Amino acid sequence: MNAKASASPVAKNSNSRYDVRNPHIPNTMTPPATGIALYLRLLRHVRPYWKMFAGALLAMAVTAAAEPAIPALFKPLLDGSFVQKDETMIRLIPLVMIALFVVRGLADFASTYAISWVGSRLVMDLRSEMFRKLVAMPTQFYDNSSTGTLIAHIVFNVTQVTQSATSAITLLVRDTLTIAGLLAWLLWLNWKLTLIIIAIAPVAIFIIRKVSGRLRHINRQAQQNLGEITHVVEESVGAHKVVKIFGGQAYELERFGTAANNARRYFMKGISAAAANGPVV
């Protein structure tokens, strides 16, 4: 029997109108949420863990406050050491800098641990909520859905979304406060040069927003491809006896190779977009 001429033994039993491999599937899904809407939705799930979340934000603020303080101490250190020959400054400033490094390191550890703890709880809660809704769905839903895609949503996609959200919170709080502190220090040093830097900031923000939108689109496609890989493996393993009887190994290998290559292509698209973001900005 020609393996390529026949459809997958398991795929034949599914409704092709809803098959994830069918490019003519009607788009009945809700539009993807924007970045801000997604973060606000996830923040509602953070409420039970607000104490740990607040501790993470506080630690991020301490880390951000230490960043501009360290370069600000170099000027009195250099002036006191090489210009004024002030022994008090020579002894005091290095001790203060060491203390700042210790405080920054401890705060960075605390913020990373706390936000990761909150993220792990979010993953567990979202998976439990999705599975609770999944087991309550009618039979028609399962007939019209890809098993691999459903598994990928619960196993992989929840983790990716939560990790992206926690990274965005870290970027929003710690890095924003760090930039604000460094800008304040630069304004004190040379306000004219700082205003020039601020003037070009909207261009960088525009580029970052465009790249972020493209990365979200690529990530959604990558998640769908990951679900397709899971779907192909689940079908092939579940019907391994039928595949062997009809000699469909070559066809199943071709299906898996296509799905894996699609996932690889979108992975590289994401890497290209992320790598281009830094040099362009």
N, C-alpha and C positions, 0 to 999 in steps of 0.2 A: 504493500500500500504506500502510495506517495505521501510522505510526511508533510511536504509543503502544500499539497493540494487539499489536505484536510485541516480543519480547524482544531484547536486544542480540545481534547476530550472533555475537559471541564468547562472550557469557555463556551462550547456548543450548548450547554444547558442553561447558560445565562441569557438574560434579555439584552440583546445587542444594542437596543436603543439607549440603554443606560451603561453600556460597557465603557470603562475608562479609556479604552484604546480607540473608541469610535470618535473621530474628529467632528462628527455632526451632532454631538450631544447638545440638547438645548440647555442653555445656561439659566438654570433656575435657582442658582445659589444667590445668597445675598451679596451685595457688593462688598469687597474687602474694606475693612475699616482703615481709616487713616492712622498714622503713627500715634498722634495725640489721643484719638478716640480709643485705640487699643490700650495705651498706657493707663488711661482713666478707668477703663473697664477692669484691667488687672488690679488697679489700686483698690477697687472695691473688695477684692478677695484678700487684700493685705490687712484689712481692719482687725481680724482676730489676732494678728501678730504685730500690732502697732507699736508695742513697746520695743521689740527687737528692731523693727524698722526705724523707729525714732533714734535708737542707739546707733544704728548704721549711719543715719544722716548726720548725727552729731559727730561721729568719728570722721566722716568725710569732711565736715566743716573744719575740724581740727587739722586734718591733713592739708586742706586747702590753705588754711591760715599760715601753716609752717612753710609752704612753698615760697611765697614772696619774702618771708622774713630771712630766709637763708641767704639769697643774693644781697639783700639789704645790709647784712652784717659784714659783707666783704669790704665795703668802702671804709668803715671805721677801723677794720682790722688792718687793711693796707695802709691807711693814713697813719694809724697809730704805730705800726711796725716800721715802715720805711721813711715816713716823713717826720712825724713828731717824736718818734722814739719813746713813746709812752709805755712804760713797763706794765702799768696797770691794765691798759687796753690789750697789750700783748698777751697777758695772762688770762684776762677775763673773757674776751671775745671767743677764743677757741673753746672754752668751757661752755659758753652759751650755745655755740654752734653744735657741739656734741650733744648737749641736752635737747636741742631742737631736732637733731637727727633721730635721737632715741624716741622723742615724743611722736615725731612723724611716722616712724616705723611701727610703733605700737598702735597708733591711730589707724594706719593703713591696714594692719593685720586685723584690728577689731572691725573695721568697716567691711573688709572682704569677707570675714567669717560671718558677720551678722547678715549682710545682704545675700550671701550664699545660703544661709540657713532659711531665710525668708523665701528665697527662690525655690529651695527644695520642698518646703511646705506647700508652696503654690503648685508645684508640679504634682505632688501627691493629691492635693484637693481637686485640681482640674481633671486629673485622670479619673479620680473616683466619681466626680460629677458626670463626666462624659460616659463612663461605663454604666452608671446608674440610668442615664437616659437611653443608652444603647440597648440595654437588656429590656427596656420597656417599649421599644419600637415594635410596630406590627411586622408581620411576615413580609408584606409587600415591600417594606423598606429594605429588607435584606435581599429580596429578589432583585431589586433595582439598584443595588449598591455593590461595589467591588469589595470583597473581603480584605484584600491587601491594603486598599486605601483606608478602610476603617481601622485596621490594625496600626497602620502608619500614623494616623491621626492621634491615637492614644499613646503609642509607644514613643514615637520620634517627634512629631510636630509640637506636642505640648512642651517638651524639653527645649526645643529650639525657640519657641515664642517666649518662654519664661526667661531663658538666658539672654535673649535680645532685650527684653524689658529691663532686667536687672542691670545689664550693661548700659542701657540708655539712662537709667536713673543715676548710676555712678557718673556717667558723662555729664548729665544735667546738673547734678549737685556739686560734686567735687571739682570737676574741671571748670564749671562756670564760676564757682567761687575763687578758684585759683587764678583764672584769667582776670576776674574783677580785681583781685588783690594786686596782681602784677601790673595791671593798667593804672591802678591808683598810685603805685610806686613810680611807674614811668612818668605819670603826670607830674609828680613831685620833682622828678629829675629834669625832664624836658617836656613841657606841655605841648610845644609846637610839633615836635616830632611824633608825639603820641597821638595828636589829633590827625596827623596824616595816616597813621596806622588805622585809627578808628574809621577814617573816611573810606578805606578800601574794604572794611569788614562786610558791608552788604553784598559785595561781589562774592566773597568767600562763602557767605551764608547761602546765597543763591545756588552756588555750585554744589554745596553740601546737600541742600534739599533735593536737587535734581539727582545726585548720585544715590541718596538715601531712597528716593522713590524707585529708582531702577533696581537697587538691591532688594527692596521688598518684593518687587515683581519677580525677580530672579529666584528669590527664596521660595516664593509660592510655587513657581514652576518646579523647583528642585524638590519640594515636598511632594508634589504630585508624582514626579518621577520615582521618588523613593517608595511611594505607595504602589506604583506600577511594578517595581522590582519585587516587593513583598507579595503582590498579587500573582505574579508569574511563578514565584517559588512555591507559594501556597497551592496553586493549581497543579503544578508539576509533581510536587511531593504527594498531594492528596490523591492524585490519579496515576501514581507511578506504575501500577499494574497494567492499566489501560494503555499507558504510553509504551510500555515494553511489548505488550501484545501486538500493537499496531506499528511498532518500530518508529515511534514519534520522537526519539531522542534528538535527532538532528533539528527537527522543527522547534522543539522546546529550547534547545541551545541557541537557536537563532533568535527566538523571542527574548530570551534572557539577555543575550548580547546586545540586542537593540535597546532594551530598557536600561541596561547598565551604561551603554554609551550615551544615551540621552541624559542620564543623571550626571555622567562625567562632564558633558558639554556645559550643562547649566552650572555645575560646580566651578568650572574654569571661567565662565562668564562672571560669576560672582567674585572670583579672585581678581579678575581683570578690572572690574569696576572698583573694588575696594583698593587695589594697588594704585590705580590712576587717581584716586581721590587725593592722596597725600601730596604728590608732586604738583598737581594742578592748583591745589589750594596754596 
